């Protein structure tokens, strides 16, 4: 019996084809990752035109979030003391970055201004620095999305600062798209409360009035916009910061 010798080029080609088929099968067997974002989309043309000559500017520094959710994977609650890290359900960027970007986009549209964080700005224009510390970022599938954040608005180059707390829970239906949308709505609600505080703080020097947290937000501490007044009463307590 004689055997035909297979040319070496054919053997190499067959091995390469087998490797490609194995890689394709492995890819088919691994579920694809899905990515979510909290950003609401591009600013409207009207908002962009308004922001070309703003009366004041804002700064939105990086946002702090709890370490257990500071990862790209969605972390969902399965019980009061249990969570589940979802490998295939991921944020487009880290949650702190997603929240900061969504806050910046919404605030610049609501206030008709520009976020100048990390960018030089003129001395003659008032600047309000908005710092946010997220203390709870909870995802309950089929129930609700919750954000508990302490935030402050400080008038740069002055002693005026307002510190408040927002606790926002948004009901959600089943599915992870609904959870992401619930968190997006929660960030928008917090943005609305921050925007109201910025407006109040910006108007306070002109009218000589003190400033409190918005009615929908609690205030662990709120300082007066006027240096002559040491403190004001906020929703839940009084305090001052210099």
N, C-alpha and C positions, 0 to 999 in steps of 0.2 A: 504494500500500500504506500502510495506517495502522498505527501502533503504539500500544498501550494504555500509558498512563503509569502506572508502578508507584508507589503512594503511598510517601512518604518513610518513614513508620513501618514499612512492610513491609520496605524495604531495610535499615533499621537493625536490625530483628529478625532478618533473614537473616544479616547480618554477625555479630551477637552469637551466633547459633546456630552459625555456622561456627567462631568463636573458641572456643566451648565444646567443640565436637567435636574441634578440634585439641588443646586442652588435655587432654581426656580421652584421646585417642590417645597424647599424649606421656607421660601418667601411666602408661598401660598398658605403654608400651615401656621405662620405667625400672624396674629391679628394686627391690622394697621392701627397706629396711634391716631387719636383725634385731638385737635388742639382748640382751645377756647381763649377768648380775649374779653376784657372788660371795657375796651374802648368803644365809644358810641359811633365812631366814624368821623369823616372830615367835617370841619367847621363849615357852616353855611356861608355863601358869598356875602350876605349882609353882616354877619359877625366878623368876617375878615376885614371888610371895609371899616367897621366901627373901630376895630383894634389898631388901625393904622395911625391913629392919633389919640391914644388913651389919656384920660385925666390922671391915672395912676397905674402902677405896674404891680405884678405879684411875683413872688418866688415860691415855688413848690419843691422843697428839697426831697430826697429819698424818704420813703415811707417805711416805718418799722412795722413788722408783722411778727406774730408768735413763731418761735423757731420750729415748732412741729408742723406748720403749714408752709414754711419758707422753702418750698421745693416745687419743681415743675409739675410733679404728679398731683392730681386732685386727691385731697385727703377728706374723706367723708365720715360722718359720725354713724356708727352702727348701734350705739347705745351711750348711756351717760358717761361711761369710762372706757369705751372702745372706739377705735377708728380703723378705717381701711384705706390703705394707700393704693390707688389705682394706676397701674403701670401704663395702660393704654389710653387713659383719659388725662390729658396734660394741658397746663396753661401755656400760652404762646411764649410767655416770659415768666420770670418769678412773680409770685403774687404781689409783692411789694412794688415791683416795677409796673405791673398791670394797674394797680390802684393809683400809683402816682401819675401815670399817663392819662388814666381816665379822669382823675381829679383835675389835672392841668387842662385837658381839653374842655371839660364841662365848665370850669371856672372862667377860663378865658372867653368862652362864648357868653356865659351869663353876665359877666362883668364888662364885656367889651374891652378887654385889655390883653396884655401879653405876659407870658410867663418868662421871666428873664433869669431863671436859675442857671448859674454857670456862665452868664453872659454879662459883660460890662453894661452899665446903664448910667444915664446922666444924673448928676446930683440934684438938679432942680425938680425932678419928678418924684412924688411920693411912692414908696415901695412898701408893700405889705407881705411879710414872710408868713407862709402857712405851713405849719409843722403838724404832722399827723402820726400818731402812735396807735396802731390797731392792736387792741388787747385781746379781742376774740374774733376769729374768722371761721365760722362754723357752717358746714354744709350737711344738711339733713335731707337725703333723697326722698322725694315725695312729700316733704313736709315744709321746710323753710330754709332760707339762707339768711345768716345773721352776721352783722358786722357791728362790733362795739369798739368805738374809737374815741380817744381823747385827742383834741386838736386845739391849736392856738393860732391866733392872728396877731402878729407883732408889727407895729409901724417901725420900719427900719430908721435908725438915727434918732429915735425918740424913746421914751419910757412907756409908751402906750402898748398894752398887750391884753388880749382877751383869751381866756382859756375855757373851753367848754367840752362837753362830752355828748356824743351821739350814739344811740343804740337803735339800730334799724334791723327789723326782721321782716323779710319778704316771703310770703307763702309761695310755694312752688309745686308744680305737678311732678309726675314721674319723669325720669330721664335726666341725663347730665347736662343737656342743653338748657333745660329749665333751671337747673342749679346755677349755671353760669349767668343766665339772664336775671335770676333773682339777685345775685351779687352785683350785677351791673346796675340794677334799679336801686339797690341799697347805696352804692357809691354815688349815684346821681342825687339821692335824697340828702346824703351827707354834704355833697357839693352845694346843694341849694341852701342848707343851713350855714355853711361857711361863707357863701356869697352874701347872705343877709348880714352876717357879722362884719364882713369887710366893708359893706356899704355903710353900716352904722358907725364903724370906727372911722371911716373916711369923712363922714359928715359931722362927727362929734366935735372936732376942734372949732368948726365954724359956728356951731350953735352953743358951744360951751357946756354940753351935756355929757354925763357919764354913759357908759355902754354896758349892756348886759347881753347874755347869751340869747339867741333866738328862742322863741317860746317852745319850739319843738325839740330843743336841745337842753340837756342839763349842764349846769356849770359848777365843776368842782372849785373853780376860782375864776374871778373876772376882775381885771384891773381897770381903773378909770383911764379914759383918754386924756383927762386933764390932770397934770401933775399935782395940782393943789388939792385934789380929792384923793385921799389915801386908798380907798376901796369902795366898791359898790356891791349891792346885793345882786347875786345872780339867781338862777332858778332854784338852786338847792343850797348854796352857801356863799359866803363872801370871802374875798382874799385880794391880795395885790402882789404884783411882780414888777420888778424894776428892770 
